[in-house]
Amino acid sequence: MPAYIIVGLTPTDADKLQQYGASVPPTLAKFCGEVLVKGPAESLHGDFTYKVQVIISFPSRQDAIDWYNSEDYQALIPTRNQGMDSQFQLIG
């Protein structure tokens, strides 16, 4: 059953965010992860503090967890945290 990681983010440092964004795709490929959509978020109901949403698809929940906990992705977290405020959620 597919699983999805939903990321809400607000950029804080454009250079760090660009560096992070360029580094993520190779880490996803190892776990068959695919960015389905990325762009500005428009709230239709309720409060949502993040400006951008990203939805990443994985073949399974375990693939998503393994990606997030992988050594390659974990190494990117300091750059991610310098480039954006974010929230990651796992569905599926």
C-alpha positions in Angstrom: 0.0 0.0 0.0 1.5 3.4 -0.9 2.5 5.9 1.8 2.9 9.6 1.5 5.1 12.1 3.4 3.4 15.5 3.5 5.8 18.4 4.1 4.7 21.9 5.1 7.4 24.4 4.8 8.2 28.1 5.0 11.6 29.1 3.4 14.0 31.0 5.7 17.3 30.9 3.7 17.0 30.6 -0.1 20.6 29.4 -0.6 20.4 26.6 2.0 16.9 25.6 0.7 18.3 25.4 -2.8 21.2 23.3 -1.6 18.9 21.0 0.3 16.4 20.7 -2.6 19.2 19.7 -5.0 20.4 17.0 -2.5 17.1 15.3 -1.7 16.3 13.5 -5.1 19.2 11.0 -5.0 18.2 10.0 -1.4 14.6 9.5 -2.6 15.6 7.3 -5.5 17.1 4.7 -3.2 13.7 4.1 -1.7 11.5 4.6 -4.8 10.3 7.9 -3.5 8.8 10.4 -5.9 7.8 14.0 -5.4 4.2 14.1 -6.6 3.6 17.9 -6.1 5.4 20.9 -4.7 4.1 24.4 -4.6 2.5 27.2 -2.7 -0.3 26.1 -0.4 -3.7 27.8 -0.5 -5.7 27.3 2.6 -9.4 26.5 1.9 -10.3 26.1 5.6 -8.5 26.6 8.9 -5.1 28.0 9.8 -2.0 26.7 8.0 1.2 28.5 8.8 3.4 27.0 6.1 3.7 28.7 2.6 4.7 25.6 0.6 3.5 22.0 0.5 5.3 19.0 -0.8 3.8 15.5 -1.3 6.2 12.6 -1.6 5.0 9.1 -2.6 6.6 5.8 -1.5 5.7 2.2 -2.4 5.1 1.5 1.3 5.1 3.0 4.8 8.3 1.2 5.6 10.0 2.7 2.5 9.0 6.2 3.7 10.3 5.5 7.2 13.5 4.0 5.9 14.1 7.0 3.7 13.6 9.5 6.4 15.8 7.6 8.8 18.5 6.8 6.2 22.0 8.0 6.8 21.9 9.9 3.5 18.8 11.9 4.4 19.7 12.4 8.0 22.9 14.1 6.8 20.8 16.7 5.0 18.7 17.7 8.1 21.1 20.4 9.3 20.9 22.1 5.9 17.2 21.6 5.8 16.7 23.2 9.2 18.8 26.2 8.1 16.8 26.6 4.9 13.3 26.3 6.2 10.8 25.9 9.0 9.0 22.6 8.3 6.7 19.9 9.4 6.8 16.3 8.1 3.8 14.0 8.4 3.5 10.3 7.3 0.2 9.1 5.9 -0.4 5.5 4.9 
